């Protein structure tokens, strides 16, 4: 693995959500592109037509 970006791998495979408030740099732009492709290809959590944002889910569990 060495120099691979785990965040990018997770987003690309549809197993992570990009949080815009934390992704304000060039890497964030790349992550958003990867998320868009994952969404379009219905990968990972994007299989669901209406996936729930993890932050919203955590708030609902309090």
Buried (B, 14 or more C-beta within 10 A) or exposed (E): EEEEBEBBEBBBEBEBBBEEEEBEEEEBEBBBBBBEBBBEEEBBBBEEEEBEEEEEEEEEEE
